[in-house]
């Protein structure tokens, strides 16, 4: 974080009430926010930009926010966590799963067939984080943990209706659990950050990808694939955990009144809203594929059961691994499942 030394244009509302006022005169701090998706992505339009607008408005312009999408400040997506930890930037939006094994407890929400809606799972994850993820993410100040809606298979030329249809196909997986699940289902998993997916599909380096609909528009997935298969029922094949985090020194250096503004726009205060936004963002991506005439398939219950049985070793491997780290894996898993059920059924809240 740095003090403002140059002139910046102020938001329209501030200008309306304070004609002639410049942000250089008003703002005390500038937050540099770095992430790996394009500016038009839902990550920026549904989360980062609205958050930035609120922080600026509610601070009366004392905080300014600069957003740098598509890794414009340098580095690669897996380096974002270290960038915010080390103070290279003030805030990042990233996937902890891009650095496998580094944040093992958070991986619990990425296990196969754990995820419900983004709204329910985000709230469950955020509540879970307040007890179980503090140590794992102690080097940063988390603003929000969230997930996307359950992801699905987007395939170039192979329709997936059964496990057997996946045999030998090269499919992009976003997280360690997802790649392990793909292998268990008979596919050949290919791990890569999501910005690399369009090129890999276009050049047939991969036959398909596991991603949600919401990111499809920004990556033109509806143009690059033809077949889309998802699990039926109330749980998806997978989701990915996202971290929206601030540099700890940046947060600690804020005066108490500005900390309260950041806190008001963090954690459980925004979890439901962001989850709903990511659920709703699925609609547009799906509609674009429909307009192109793509083919959709929903796995029936009996096939979903086969997939769950086939991927159970992935869950067991996580339990064994976390147990070796001194954690009670069964308790963590039960807690996460109970929280997802809690937020999936509003009457139990």
C-alpha positions in Angstrom: 0.0 0.0 0.0 1.3 3.5 -0.7 0.2 7.1 -0.1 -1.3 8.9 -3.0 1.2 11.3 -4.6 -0.4 11.9 -8.0 -3.7 13.1 -9.2 -6.5 10.6 -9.7 -10.0 11.3 -11.0 -12.6 11.0 -8.3 -15.8 9.0 -8.5 -18.8 10.8 -10.0 -20.7 10.9 -6.7 -17.9 12.5 -4.9 -17.5 15.1 -7.6 -21.3 15.8 -7.5 -21.1 16.7 -3.8 -17.6 18.2 -3.8 -17.0 20.1 -7.1 -13.3 20.6 -7.8 -12.1 18.1 -5.2 -9.4 15.8 -6.5 -8.7 12.3 -5.2 -5.1 13.3 -4.6 -6.4 15.8 -2.0 -8.9 13.4 -0.5 -7.5 9.8 -0.6 -5.1 8.7 2.0 -4.4 5.1 0.7 -4.4 3.3 -2.6 -5.0 -0.5 -2.7 -3.5 -2.3 -5.7 -5.6 -5.3 -6.5 -4.2 -8.0 -8.7 -5.9 -11.0 -10.3 -5.5 -13.4 -13.2 -8.8 -13.1 -15.2 -9.8 -10.5 -17.8 -11.5 -7.2 -16.7 -14.8 -8.5 -18.0 -14.7 -11.6 -15.9 -17.3 -12.2 -13.2 -14.5 -12.2 -10.6 -14.0 -8.5 -11.4 -17.5 -7.4 -12.3 -19.3 -9.3 -9.6 -16.8 -9.1 -6.7 -13.7 -7.0 -7.1 -15.2 -3.9 -8.8 -18.3 -3.7 -6.5 -16.1 -4.2 -3.5 -13.7 -1.4 -4.7 -16.6 0.9 -5.3 -18.0 0.3 -1.8 -14.7 0.8 -0.1 -14.1 4.1 -1.9 -17.6 5.4 -1.4 -18.0 4.4 2.3 -14.6 5.8 3.1 -15.6 9.1 1.6 -12.8 8.8 -0.9 -10.1 8.2 1.7 -9.3 4.8 0.1 -8.7 4.5 -3.6 -8.6 1.2 -5.4 -6.7 0.3 -8.6 -7.6 -3.0 -10.2 -5.0 -4.9 -12.4 -6.6 -7.9 -14.2 -4.9 -10.5 -16.3 -1.7 -10.5 -14.3 -0.8 -7.0 -15.5 1.6 -6.4 -12.6 3.6 -9.4 -13.6 4.1 -13.0 -12.5 1.9 -16.0 -13.0 -1.4 -17.0 -11.3 0.2 -19.4 -8.8 2.4 -16.5 -7.6 -0.5 -14.3 -6.5 -0.6 -15.5 -2.9 3.1 -14.7 -2.4 2.6 -11.3 -4.0 0.1 -10.3 -1.5 1.9 -11.9 1.4 5.1 -10.1 0.5 3.4 -6.7 -0.1 4.1 -6.6 -3.8 0.4 -5.8 -4.1 -2.2 -4.9 -1.5 -5.0 -7.3 -2.5 -5.3 -10.4 -4.6 -8.0 -12.7 -5.9 -6.7 -16.2 -6.5 -7.0 -19.9 -6.1 -5.1 -21.5 -3.2 -5.3 -24.7 -5.3 -2.9 -23.3 -7.8 -0.2 -24.3 -5.2 -1.0 -27.9 -4.5 -0.4 -29.1 -0.9 0.2 -25.7 0.5 -3.3 -25.1 1.9 -4.5 -28.7 2.6 -7.4 -27.9 4.9 -9.1 -25.6 2.4 -9.0 -28.4 -0.1 -11.8 -30.1 1.7 -14.4 -28.0 -0.1 -12.9 -29.1 -3.4 -13.3 -32.8 -2.8 -15.5 -34.6 -5.3 -19.2 -34.2 -4.9 -18.9 -31.8 -1.9 -20.2 -28.7 -3.6 -23.8 -27.5 -3.5 -24.8 -24.1 -4.9 -22.2 -21.3 -4.8 -24.5 -19.5 -2.4 -24.6 -22.3 0.1 -21.1 -23.5 -0.3 -19.6 -20.0 -0.1 -21.3 -19.3 3.2 -20.3 -22.7 4.5 -16.7 -22.2 3.5 -16.6 -18.7 5.0 -18.0 -19.9 8.4 -15.6 -22.9 8.3 -12.7 -20.6 7.7 -13.3 -18.6 10.8 -12.4 -21.6 12.9 -10.3 -23.9 10.8 -8.4 -21.8 8.2 -6.9 -19.0 10.4 -3.5 -20.8 10.8 -3.3 -21.9 7.2 -3.7 -18.3 5.9 -2.1 -16.5 8.8 0.4 -14.6 6.6 -2.4 -12.6 4.9 -5.6 -10.9 5.9 -8.5 -12.9 4.2 -11.3 -10.7 3.0 -13.4 -13.6 1.7 -13.3 -17.2 0.9 -15.8 -18.3 -1.8 -16.4 -20.8 -4.5 -18.0 -20.9 -7.9 -21.1 -22.9 -8.8 -20.5 -26.6 -9.4 -18.3 -27.1 -12.4 -18.9 -29.4 -15.3 -17.3 -31.0 -18.4 -17.0 -29.0 -21.5 -15.7 -31.2 -24.4 -14.6 -30.4 -27.9 -15.8 -33.4 -29.8 -16.6 -36.2 -27.2 -19.9 -36.3 -25.4 -19.6 -37.6 -21.9 -22.5 -39.8 -20.6 -20.6 -42.4 -18.6 -17.2 -43.0 -17.0 -16.2 -45.1 -20.0 -16.6 -42.1 -22.3 -13.8 -40.3 -20.4 -11.3 -43.1 -20.9 -8.0 -41.7 -22.3 -9.4 -38.2 -22.9 -7.2 -35.3 -21.9 -9.2 -33.1 -19.6 -8.1 -29.9 -17.8 -8.4 -30.0 -14.0 -8.2 -26.9 -11.9 -7.3 -28.3 -8.5 -5.4 -31.3 -7.1 -8.7 -32.9 -6.1 -10.1 -32.4 -9.5 -7.1 -33.9 -11.3 -7.1 -36.9 -9.0 -10.9 -37.3 -9.6 -10.3 -37.2 -13.4 -7.7 -39.9 -13.1 -10.1 -42.0 -11.0 -12.8 -41.6 -13.6 -10.4 -42.8 -16.4 -9.5 -39.5 -18.0 -6.0 -38.2 -18.4 -5.8 -35.1 -16.2 -4.0 -32.0 -17.3 -3.5 -29.4 -14.7 -3.3 -25.8 -15.8 -4.5 -22.3 -14.7 -7.8 -21.3 -16.4 -6.3 -18.5 -18.6 -4.5 -21.2 -20.5 -7.6 -23.2 -21.3 -8.8 -21.5 -24.5 -5.5 -21.9 -26.3 -5.2 -25.5 -25.1 -8.7 -26.3 -26.4 -8.2 -24.5 -29.7 -4.9 -26.4 -30.4 -6.4 -29.7 -29.1 -3.7 -30.0 -26.4 -6.7 -31.0 -24.3 -10.0 -32.7 -25.3 -12.1 -30.8 -22.7 -12.1 -28.9 -19.4 -13.7 -28.9 -16.0 -14.8 -25.4 -15.4 -18.1 -23.6 -14.4 -20.3 -21.8 -16.8 -19.6 -18.4 -15.3 -16.0 -18.2 -16.6 -17.1 -19.5 -20.0 -18.1 -16.2 -21.5 -14.7 -14.5 -20.7 -12.8 -17.6 -22.1 -15.2 -18.2 -25.1 -15.7 -21.8 -23.9 -19.1 -22.0 -25.7 -17.3 -21.3 -29.0 -14.4 -23.8 -28.4 -16.5 -26.7 -27.2 -19.7 -28.4 -28.3 -20.6 -30.9 -25.5 -21.5 -30.1 -21.9 -22.1 -32.7 -19.2 -22.9 -32.2 -15.5 -24.0 -34.3 -12.5 -27.6 -34.5 -11.6 -28.7 -34.0 -8.0 -27.8 -31.5 -5.3 -24.0 -31.9 -5.5 -21.7 -31.1 -8.3 -18.6 -32.9 -9.6 -16.3 -30.3 -8.1 -15.9 -26.6 -7.2 -12.8 -24.5 -6.6 -11.9 -22.4 -3.5 -11.1 -18.8 -4.2 -9.3 -16.4 -1.8 -9.8 -12.6 -1.8 -7.0 -11.4 0.5 -5.3 -8.3 1.7 -1.7 -7.9 2.7 -1.5 -8.1 6.5 0.6 -4.9 6.9 -1.7 -3.0 4.6 -4.7 -3.9 6.8 -2.9 -3.3 10.1 -1.7 0.1 9.0 -5.3 1.4 8.5 -6.9 3.6 11.1 -9.7 1.9 13.0 -12.5 3.7 11.2 -11.1 2.5 7.8 -10.6 -1.0 9.2 -14.3 -1.1 10.1 -15.2 -0.2 6.5 -13.0 -3.1 5.2 -14.5 -5.4 7.8 -18.0 -4.4 6.9 -17.3 -5.5 3.3 -15.6 -8.8 4.2 -16.4 -12.3 5.4 -19.9 -13.4 6.3 -21.1 -9.8 5.6 -20.7 -10.5 1.8 -20.5 -14.3 1.5 -24.2 -14.8 0.6 -24.3 -12.0 -1.9 -21.2 -13.2 -3.7 -22.4 -16.8 -3.7 -25.6 -15.7 -5.3 -23.8 -13.6 -7.9 -21.7 -16.5 -9.0 -24.8 -18.8 -9.1 -26.6 -16.2 -11.3 -23.5 -15.8 -13.5 -24.0 -19.4 -14.6 -27.1 -18.5 -16.5 -25.4 -16.3 -19.1 -22.7 -18.8 -19.9 -25.2 -21.6 -20.3 -27.4 -19.4 -22.5 -24.5 -18.6 -24.9 -23.9 -22.3 -25.4 -27.6 -22.9 -26.1 -27.6 -20.1 -28.7 -24.7 -21.7 -30.5 -26.6 -25.0 -30.6 -24.3 -27.0 -28.3 -25.3 -30.3 -26.8 -26.2 -30.7 -23.0 -26.3 -33.8 -20.9 -27.1 -34.4 -17.2 -25.8 -37.5 -15.6 -28.7 -39.7 -14.2 -28.7 -40.8 -10.5 -27.3 -44.2 -11.2 -24.3 -42.9 -13.1 -23.7 -40.2 -10.5 -23.6 -43.0 -7.9 -20.9 -44.8 -10.0 -18.8 -41.6 -10.2 -19.1 -41.0 -6.5 -17.9 -44.6 -5.8 -15.0 -44.2 -8.3 -13.8 -40.9 -6.7 -14.2 -42.0 -3.1 -10.4 -42.9 -3.0 -9.7 -39.2 -3.6 -11.6 -38.3 -0.4 -9.8 -41.2 1.5 -6.4 -40.0 0.3 -7.2 -36.5 1.5 -8.2 -37.9 4.9 -5.0 -39.9 5.2 -2.9 -36.9 4.2 -4.5 -34.5 6.6 -4.3 -37.0 9.4 -0.5 -37.2 8.9 -0.4 -33.4 9.4 -2.0 -33.8 12.8 -5.5 -32.8 11.8 -8.7 -34.7 12.6 -9.8 -35.2 9.0 -13.0 -37.0 9.7 -14.1 -34.2 12.0 -13.2 -31.5 9.5 -15.0 -33.4 6.7 -18.2 -33.8 8.9 -18.1 -30.1 9.8 -17.8 -29.0 6.2 -20.6 -31.3 5.1 -22.9 -30.1 7.9 -22.2 -26.5 7.1 -23.0 -27.0 3.4 -26.2 -28.8 4.4 -27.0 -25.9 6.8 -26.8 -23.3 4.2 -28.5 -25.5 1.5 -31.5 -25.7 3.7 -32.4 -22.2 5.0 -34.7 -23.6 7.7 -31.7 -25.1 9.5 -29.8 -21.9 9.8 
